Structures are given as structure tokens and as C-alpha cells.
Amino acid sequence: MDLRWSCAGCKLPGMEPPEMINAGDLVLKRWEPEWAPEATAAVRESLPELKPWMPWANDGYDLAASRSYIDRSVESWAAGTEFNYALFTTVGDVIGSIGLMTRVGPGALEIGYWIRTPWAGRGHMTAAVRVLTRVALTLPGIDRVVIRHDAANLASGRVAEKAGFVETERLAVDPTTPAGSGTEILREFKP
Ligand SMILES: CC(C)(COP(=O)(O)OP(=O)(O)OC[C@H]1O[C@@H](n2cnc3c(N)ncnc32)[C@H](O)[C@@H]1OP(=O)(O)O)[C@@H](O)C(=O)NCCC(=O)NCCS
């Protein structure tokens, strides 16, 4: 087990992040159960891009899977362990997900993300990561924000790099996704 990721029950020490965040062309909103059908459509449409990298993305992904994800997001928000947001365009399309996780341990938050394929490559995730990083660093007790991605996941690495995250460590891991290379890169926001 990687002890750096063993903080399963770690809670945010102070105030929680806002439920809604404006990020230029996008709005981040805390996940709500009523968005499960739209989330299912977004994931299903993006499976070719998600399956290589996301352990939960598979051909059987359905409404029950989305509901379960959103239910867990509601619970973990209440527990103070994870803060997951749906990404919306200004006209109300659900185009992905981004979240803050406490699992890296005290004083730090980790950002995770995916985007709906038709909206990829337009700078949206970089913009969302930039804003969520700023928000994370305003939270009491938080002074580090990190991103972890497979070394072969060049798009994710590029998003992190563009948003100001520099590589601090490489970790040997057992791959948990089809394209996993066995090496993960840990990056930290360095303004
Ligand atoms: C990673 C991901 C969220 C990027 O979202 P996005 O909105 O397309 O990101 P942006 O448009 O802000 O930036 C993407 C950057 O990656 C680059 N990129 C995309 N695919 C690439 C590839 N195969 N190789 C190298 N660079 C790549 C783009 O050119 C762009 O960089 P640029 O602005 O310098 O040209 C999206 O690809 C995705 O959802 N991937 C699957 C899920 C995933 O891997 N999540 C992260 C797990 S750690």
C-alpha cells in the first residue's frame, strides 16, 4: 500500500469549499442526484477516452453507476472527505467532473478530473483546475494542492502542467487501468 494515499477518512479541517464556483465559460456545481441521466450520457459518450485511464469506466457504465457515484459524492461531501463537482457549460450541458480529495493527508488536497469528449481540447479542464486550485488554497489548513496521473497520460499531465503543477515525484504502482504504465507522476502546484 502506498502510505501517501492511505488517508481514507481524512477530513477537511475547516470550512468546506463553495457549492458553486464560476470558472469563466464553465460553472462548477456540487453533484446532485437529478443530474445522473446527463452524467450517464456524458460518460457513455466519452468511454473510448475514459476507459484507458479511469478504473470505473467500462462498457457496462449505466444510470445505476452514475447514481451510485453521485450518492457517494453527496456522502463524502457531508463527511468532509471529497468535494466533487459537475462541470457545466453556461447553457447547462454537463461536460465532466472535477473534485478535491483529502486522501493525500493533512494540509493537502488532490484534484481529479475527466471531460466529456466533444468538449475536450478547448482548454476547459485547464481553466477548471486553475480555479479549483485557487479555491482549495483559500481553505483553512490547506497549503498544498497536488495532481497524480499516469506517466503515459499525456493529456492529463499537460493539463496539470498548464495549470502550474510541477512534477515532484514518480511512483512505481500496480496499474489499475488498461493503459496504466506502472509509473505515476505526482505534481504539486507551485505558483
Ligand atoms: C485529461 C483531460 C481531462 C483533458 O481535458 P481537456 O479539457 O481536453 O484539457 P485542455 O483542453 O485544458 O488541455 C489538454 C492539453 O492536453 C494536450 N493533449 C491532449 N491529448 C494529448 C496527447 N495524446 N498527447 C499529448 N498532449 C495531449 C492538448 O493538446 C492540450 O495541451 P495544449 O493546450 O498545450 O495543446 C481529458 O483528456 C480527459 O478527460 N481524459 C480522460 C480522463 C483522464 O485521463 N482524467 C485524468 C486522470 S489523472
The ligand as an SDF file (V2000), in Angstrom:
LIG
                    3D

 48 50  0  0  0  0  0  0  0  0999 V2000
   -7.2130   14.9250  -19.3260 C   0  0  0  0  0  0  0  0  0  0  0  0
   -8.4910   15.6250  -19.8080 C   0  0  0  0  0  0  0  0  0  0  0  0
   -9.3710   15.9280  -18.6050 C   0  0  0  0  0  0  0  0  0  0  0  0
   -8.1020   16.9420  -20.5050 C   0  0  0  0  0  0  0  0  0  0  0  0
   -9.2570   17.7630  -20.6760 O   0  0  0  0  0  0  0  0  0  0  0  0
   -9.2870   18.9420  -21.7580 P   0  0  0  0  0  0  0  0  0  0  0  0
  -10.4190   19.8550  -21.4320 O   0  0  0  0  0  0  0  0  0  0  0  0
   -9.1860   18.3780  -23.1220 O   0  0  0  0  0  0  0  0  0  0  0  0
   -7.9050   19.6850  -21.4030 O   0  0  0  0  0  0  0  0  0  0  0  0
   -7.3580   21.0580  -22.0190 P   0  0  0  0  0  0  0  0  0  0  0  0
   -8.0390   21.3500  -23.3180 O   0  0  0  0  0  0  0  0  0  0  0  0
   -7.4190   22.0760  -20.9490 O   0  0  0  0  0  0  0  0  0  0  0  0
   -5.8190   20.7030  -22.2860 O   0  0  0  0  0  0  0  0  0  0  0  0
   -5.4560   19.4880  -22.9180 C   0  0  0  0  0  0  0  0  0  0  0  0
   -3.9910   19.5390  -23.2960 C   0  0  0  0  0  0  0  0  0  0  0  0
   -3.5160   18.2010  -23.4980 O   0  0  0  0  0  0  0  0  0  0  0  0
   -2.9840   18.0970  -24.7910 C   0  0  0  0  0  0  0  0  0  0  0  0
   -3.2110   16.7350  -25.2490 N   0  0  0  0  0  0  0  0  0  0  0  0
   -4.3750   16.1230  -25.4830 C   0  0  0  0  0  0  0  0  0  0  0  0
   -4.1580   14.8640  -25.8690 N   0  0  0  0  0  0  0  0  0  0  0  0
   -2.8190   14.6770  -25.8830 C   0  0  0  0  0  0  0  0  0  0  0  0
   -1.9720   13.5870  -26.1890 C   0  0  0  0  0  0  0  0  0  0  0  0
   -2.4720   12.4100  -26.5620 N   0  0  0  0  0  0  0  0  0  0  0  0
   -0.6430   13.7590  -26.0780 N   0  0  0  0  0  0  0  0  0  0  0  0
   -0.1150   14.9430  -25.6970 C   0  0  0  0  0  0  0  0  0  0  0  0
   -0.8760   16.0220  -25.3540 N   0  0  0  0  0  0  0  0  0  0  0  0
   -2.2060   15.8710  -25.4620 C   0  0  0  0  0  0  0  0  0  0  0  0
   -3.7190   19.1280  -25.6090 C   0  0  0  0  0  0  0  0  0  0  0  0
   -3.0240   19.4450  -26.8010 O   0  0  0  0  0  0  0  0  0  0  0  0
   -3.7540   20.2860  -24.6060 C   0  0  0  0  0  0  0  0  0  0  0  0
   -2.4960   20.9070  -24.4800 O   0  0  0  0  0  0  0  0  0  0  0  0
   -2.1430   22.2830  -25.2940 P   0  0  0  0  0  0  0  0  0  0  0  0
   -3.1040   23.3380  -24.8180 O   0  0  0  0  0  0  0  0  0  0  0  0
   -0.7290   22.5590  -24.9250 O   0  0  0  0  0  0  0  0  0  0  0  0
   -2.3440   21.9860  -26.7620 O   0  0  0  0  0  0  0  0  0  0  0  0
   -9.2600   14.7500  -20.8360 C   0  0  0  0  0  0  0  0  0  0  0  0
   -8.3520   14.3660  -21.8560 O   0  0  0  0  0  0  0  0  0  0  0  0
   -9.8570   13.5050  -20.2200 C   0  0  0  0  0  0  0  0  0  0  0  0
  -10.9340   13.5540  -19.6630 O   0  0  0  0  0  0  0  0  0  0  0  0
   -9.1320   12.3740  -20.3090 N   0  0  0  0  0  0  0  0  0  0  0  0
   -9.6500   11.0960  -19.8040 C   0  0  0  0  0  0  0  0  0  0  0  0
   -9.7640   11.0700  -18.2830 C   0  0  0  0  0  0  0  0  0  0  0  0
   -8.4470   11.3560  -17.6130 C   0  0  0  0  0  0  0  0  0  0  0  0
   -7.3840   10.9530  -18.0760 O   0  0  0  0  0  0  0  0  0  0  0  0
   -8.5190   12.0650  -16.4690 N   0  0  0  0  0  0  0  0  0  0  0  0
   -7.3490   12.3910  -15.6910 C   0  0  0  0  0  0  0  0  0  0  0  0
   -6.9200   11.2460  -14.8640 C   0  0  0  0  0  0  0  0  0  0  0  0
   -5.4550   11.6460  -13.9170 S   0  0  0  0  0  0  0  0  0  0  0  0
  1  2  1  0
  2  3  1  0
  2  4  1  0
  2 36  1  0
  4  5  1  0
  5  6  1  0
  6  7  2  0
  6  8  1  0
  6  9  1  0
  9 10  1  0
 10 11  2  0
 10 12  1  0
 10 13  1  0
 13 14  1  0
 14 15  1  0
 15 16  1  0
 15 30  1  0
 16 17  1  0
 17 18  1  0
 17 28  1  0
 18 19  1  0
 18 27  1  0
 19 20  2  0
 20 21  1  0
 21 22  1  0
 21 27  2  0
 22 23  1  0
 22 24  2  0
 24 25  1  0
 25 26  2  0
 26 27  1  0
 28 29  1  0
 28 30  1  0
 30 31  1  0
 31 32  1  0
 32 33  2  0
 32 34  1  0
 32 35  1  0
 36 37  1  0
 36 38  1  0
 38 39  2  0
 38 40  1  0
 40 41  1  0
 41 42  1  0
 42 43  1  0
 43 44  2  0
 43 45  1  0
 45 46  1  0
 46 47  1  0
 47 48  1  0
M  END
$$$$
